[in-house]
Amino acid sequence: MTAPHPTAGTPAGTDRSTLWGVLGIVIGLICCGILGIVFGWLSIRDAQKFGKSPVLGYVAIGVSVLSIVINGILTATGNNPYLNR
């Protein structure tokens, strides 16, 4: 016997768009903006695949880019607390 085919309207797999979005926001704020951007992109990709809202992914990317810019400004002015220990 063969396995039944999934219907054409339902994508296969697990929706992890919320997981990627939350990870992108948290990691983008705490340590690594580049990983936050990657997780935000993954959130947007999964949200579009499963027909959900991609807002969480966009927030993760925005927060991560803002974190990168702020850290760059603090480093350029010599006020980065992590480098001045």
C-alpha positions, 0 to 999 in steps of 0.5 A: 500500500502507498501512503496517502498524499497530503492535500495540495492546500496544506504545506508539509512540515512544522511551523516555526515562524514564532520560534525563529522570530523570538530567537531573532529578537532575543539574540539580536538584543543580547549578543549577536545582531547577525544571528538575529537577522538570520533568525528573522529571515527564517521567521519571515520565510516560515510565515510566508510558507504557512500563511501567517503574518511575518511581522515577528520576523521583521521586528527581529531584523529591525531590532538586530540592525538597530543593535548592530548600529548602536554597537558600531557607534559605541565602538567608534566613539570609544564608549562600548562597555564590553570593550572598555573593561 
